[in-house]
Amino acid sequence: MSKVELPITGISISSISDVTKLPSVATGRSSLVASPSLPKAHCYTHKEIAGNWALELRTRINESIECHEDVNEDDIMTLKKELIAIFITTLQADSRKEWSVFVEILALLEPYKEFFDYFETKAEFHHYLERVLYHVEFHKEKLFDLHIETNLIRVFPEHVRQLKAKGLAPAKNYCIVPPLTQGLGTPSRMIAMRQQDTVPSKSHLNPRNLLPDGTNPYSSYIPTDKEIVGAKSLTIRDISKSMGAVALEMAARESIWNHTLGTTALALATDLPEEDEPSSVRKSLHVLQLSSRKEKTPRPVPNMQEEVLVMNGREAVQYFTSCYHMGQIKSLYLNLATNKHYRPYDLISVPKSKANPEHYVFSTFGVLHVYPDQASESLTLAEWQREAVLWNAISNIPFFKNYLIRKAFHRWKTNHQFTEFQRRQRQVLSNLLSAMPPFGAALLQISHLLKELLTVPFLPSEIDKTYELGEFENSINYKNIQADQLLGRFFKYCKMVVDFTSDEAFKKLRHCEEQLKKKTYFSKDSLSLQRMKKEEREKNLANAKQETSLLGNFVKLVDQLIVEHMFEITKTQTIFFVNKVLSVGLDAPREGFFKANLVFDKEGKCFK
């Protein structure tokens, strides 16, 4: 049975077997009407055609998704190729039937949209989506009811969004079918057009059934590789691929010192002639007959085992220096040799496949030091040799030889001292009352009260006033009464601060104990989160117990602060009273501190 593949729907239609004979067709006018006894051919709907598209491939992908397994990358790439073929076929045919089938296929691809975001498939889909969207926008009056753009957004949301933001400007429209002309064309087209005359099917002559280049898709002619590939224009990618081979050949020719002039200088301003294809080859393309493909013989697999010369860095420099003068182009990969000491110039040769992220590449032209996270460094063979010799010489000096050991010891000592400092710091913070938040705030309030107490006078401070004895006693008694009242209020406020601090400490302790004893029978938190919360509550309880244990030290500290400030007040005011108020002399602002009235009688006796 013969089998024909339809490129549009992907459905294979088998011809009738040899057992069933075709009905005879009568000649004449009635031959245009089919026999009424023939059965009607089954007409597939658009949904059925789309359902049969890549059915086996989609079934494998669905099974992998249902079993929660990784989808095979080959299946994804095959699905990509099938989908791109649908894109191309639909754009070329540009019929309503093909666009309807295209919409149904997009509806089937919605579960696989996450697999189309791979880097390998993203660029090609971006290319064809731009042309489909441009065509739909250009023929919106004909395709508006198919909702093609909506289905594309469901499968390729990110691509469509980027294309809408950038604007649609395709470089080529695939939906333009070239007219059928009898002019000259490509050899493959002329052969295909010649073979169309031998095809009995009349529908194949319709321009809609031809490919854009005018060839017949139903022809059994197999073109040669040269006809398929043809002459391809040079691109930037081709230049980058051929740059290495060209540079290698140029370097090989120019490296020998006895050459007079390099090929690079000779190639400037040279007009290279183009190769003309022999006429015999062109004629053979017109008369090429149908022939079966030749069986391909397998190519011998080369030996992939690399032969690497075992040598170190110094030996590699000597070897490649001799290769340079002999005109040989070679290269060698070297890794840093394993050593407990830091020796950056001790290298060992390895195959390319075993090179470390940081390695050296020795060649006839120099040394390339490749780093994994920064730009590579290139040196000449002489520069690398000089640095290696200097390193070996410096390494024998005791200062440089023991520098890394001394540096490590110094760093250990510094880190140890810093660790001890942090331990002391944590110890002070945990025991210093002023550094703890509840006690620090209380001590700050008491310090404010003590500063206000320093301004209270307990002795007369007027330096220009003379007192009588009774008047001085009254002034002293009045100041004592005022000081007594102020001291009473001062001690009352201090007691309030101490009581409030102790109450808050015990309240916090009781709250932490209740939180730790309370058990949560129903909780939405995970076990790890519950364990973390329990550890945090235990830590809070330990801190509360420590704060409570320091209440006695806090009270003692408050008493010592009050006694110290009271002593300071007494000393300061007494010194001021003796040195300033009681001062008598030529520079004193008054003649005396006390005054008295003496009364004498007639006899000169003082009785008052």
ZIFEN-V884931 format. One record per run of one state. SS is the DSSP state (H for helix, E for strand, C for the rest). FROM is the first residue (numbers start at 0). TO is the last residue. If there is no record, write none. Layout:
SS;FROM;TO / SS;FROM;TO
This chain:
C;0;1 / E;2;4 / C;5;10 / E;11;13 / C;14;27 / H;28;31 / C;32;44 / H;45;50 / C;51;53 / H;54;65 / C;66;71 / H;72;92 / C;93;94 / H;95;107 / C;108;108 / H;109;116 / C;117;117 / H;118;137 / C;138;138 / H;139;145 / C;146;146 / H;147;154 / C;155;155 / H;156;165 / C;166;185 / H;186;195 / C;196;201 / H;202;204 / C;205;205 / H;206;208 / E;209;209 / C;210;214 / E;215;215 / C;216;223 / H;224;228 / C;229;234 / H;235;253 / C;254;261 / H;262;265 / C;266;277 / H;278;285 / C;286;311 / H;312;325 / C;326;329 / E;330;335 / C;336;345 / E;346;349 / C;350;350 / H;351;353 / C;354;357 / E;358;362 / C;363;364 / E;365;369 / C;370;375 / E;376;378 / C;379;379 / H;380;394 / C;395;396 / H;397;400 / C;401;401 / H;402;430 / C;431;431 / H;432;434 / C;435;435 / H;436;452 / C;453;465 / E;466;466 / C;467;467 / H;468;516 / C;517;525 / H;526;548 / C;549;549 / H;550;580 / C;581;592 / E;593;593 / C;594;598 / E;599;599 / C;600;604 / E;605;605 / C;606;607
